[in-house]
Amino acid sequence: MYTKFGEFMRVLRIKHHEIMGDIADMLGVSLPFLSAVENGKRNVPADWVDKIVSHYNLSPFYLSKLF
């Protein structure tokens, strides 16, 4: 089951025609680790916020929905 963060990330990936592997590479983590974070089994690393905002060029509105 996805967390709110996981759901948000899934929507971003689909919107940008990316797969989990693409995002894992961009974040510099393994696919299982990314999956664990999205499913709430691991905490979201603090450095991911800047990487996600930069990668997707998120506006403040969407940034507020990230968490």
DOTOR-950244 format. One record per residue (C-alpha): residue number from 1; x negated, z, y negated. Coordinates in nm, 3 decimals. Example, Ala and Ser with C-alpha at 12.3 -4.5 7.8 and 13.67 -1.06 7.14 Angstrom:
DOTOR-950244
rec n: 1, xx: -1.230, zz: 0.780, yy: 0.450;
rec n: 2, xx: -1.367, zz: 0.714, yy: 0.106;
This chain:
DOTOR-950244
rec n: 1, xx: 0.000, zz: 0.000, yy: 0.000;
rec n: 2, xx: -0.140, zz: -0.099, yy: -0.338;
rec n: 3, xx: -0.178, zz: 0.143, yy: -0.626;
rec n: 4, xx: -0.068, zz: 0.045, yy: -0.977;
rec n: 5, xx: -0.428, zz: -0.059, yy: -1.037;
rec n: 6, xx: -0.426, zz: -0.262, yy: -0.715;
rec n: 7, xx: -0.101, zz: -0.435, yy: -0.806;
rec n: 8, xx: -0.233, zz: -0.520, yy: -1.151;
rec n: 9, xx: -0.555, zz: -0.662, yy: -1.007;
rec n: 10, xx: -0.364, zz: -0.866, yy: -0.750;
rec n: 11, xx: -0.149, zz: -1.021, yy: -1.024;
rec n: 12, xx: -0.461, zz: -1.106, yy: -1.228;
rec n: 13, xx: -0.629, zz: -1.263, yy: -0.924;
rec n: 14, xx: -0.327, zz: -1.477, yy: -0.841;
rec n: 15, xx: -0.279, zz: -1.580, yy: -1.204;
rec n: 16, xx: -0.643, zz: -1.693, yy: -1.219;
rec n: 17, xx: -0.646, zz: -1.853, yy: -0.872;
rec n: 18, xx: -0.903, zz: -1.609, yy: -0.738;
rec n: 19, xx: -0.932, zz: -1.427, yy: -0.408;
rec n: 20, xx: -1.047, zz: -1.071, yy: -0.340;
rec n: 21, xx: -1.393, zz: -1.196, yy: -0.245;
rec n: 22, xx: -1.434, zz: -1.353, yy: -0.589;
rec n: 23, xx: -1.354, zz: -1.026, yy: -0.760;
rec n: 24, xx: -1.571, zz: -0.822, yy: -0.525;
rec n: 25, xx: -1.864, zz: -1.052, yy: -0.609;
rec n: 26, xx: -1.793, zz: -1.026, yy: -0.982;
rec n: 27, xx: -1.784, zz: -0.645, yy: -0.958;
rec n: 28, xx: -2.091, zz: -0.632, yy: -0.735;
rec n: 29, xx: -1.918, zz: -0.450, yy: -0.448;
rec n: 30, xx: -1.817, zz: -0.525, yy: -0.092;
rec n: 31, xx: -1.473, zz: -0.657, yy: -0.010;
rec n: 32, xx: -1.384, zz: -0.344, yy: 0.193;
rec n: 33, xx: -1.479, zz: -0.122, yy: -0.104;
rec n: 34, xx: -1.262, zz: -0.325, yy: -0.341;
rec n: 35, xx: -0.976, zz: -0.306, yy: -0.094;
rec n: 36, xx: -1.017, zz: 0.072, yy: -0.063;
rec n: 37, xx: -1.002, zz: 0.110, yy: -0.442;
rec n: 38, xx: -0.693, zz: -0.109, yy: -0.469;
rec n: 39, xx: -0.524, zz: 0.088, yy: -0.193;
rec n: 40, xx: -0.604, zz: 0.423, yy: -0.354;
rec n: 41, xx: -0.851, zz: 0.535, yy: -0.089;
rec n: 42, xx: -1.136, zz: 0.532, yy: -0.343;
rec n: 43, xx: -1.142, zz: 0.602, yy: -0.716;
rec n: 44, xx: -1.180, zz: 0.316, yy: -0.962;
rec n: 45, xx: -1.546, zz: 0.314, yy: -1.076;
rec n: 46, xx: -1.574, zz: 0.364, yy: -1.452;
rec n: 47, xx: -1.792, zz: 0.055, yy: -1.504;
rec n: 48, xx: -1.523, zz: -0.172, yy: -1.363;
rec n: 49, xx: -1.313, zz: -0.152, yy: -1.679;
rec n: 50, xx: -1.563, zz: -0.337, yy: -1.897;
rec n: 51, xx: -1.631, zz: -0.593, yy: -1.624;
rec n: 52, xx: -1.260, zz: -0.663, yy: -1.569;
rec n: 53, xx: -1.183, zz: -0.680, yy: -1.942;
rec n: 54, xx: -1.472, zz: -0.921, yy: -1.997;
rec n: 55, xx: -1.402, zz: -1.136, yy: -1.690;
rec n: 56, xx: -1.033, zz: -1.182, yy: -1.771;
rec n: 57, xx: -1.068, zz: -1.156, yy: -2.150;
rec n: 58, xx: -0.791, zz: -0.895, yy: -2.154;
rec n: 59, xx: -0.610, zz: -0.811, yy: -2.474;
rec n: 60, xx: -0.552, zz: -0.447, yy: -2.571;
rec n: 61, xx: -0.194, zz: -0.483, yy: -2.442;
rec n: 62, xx: -0.310, zz: -0.579, yy: -2.092;
rec n: 63, xx: -0.592, zz: -0.327, yy: -2.105;
rec n: 64, xx: -0.335, zz: -0.053, yy: -2.148;
rec n: 65, xx: -0.162, zz: -0.175, yy: -1.830;
rec n: 66, xx: -0.487, zz: -0.166, yy: -1.633;
rec n: 67, xx: -0.457, zz: 0.210, yy: -1.597;
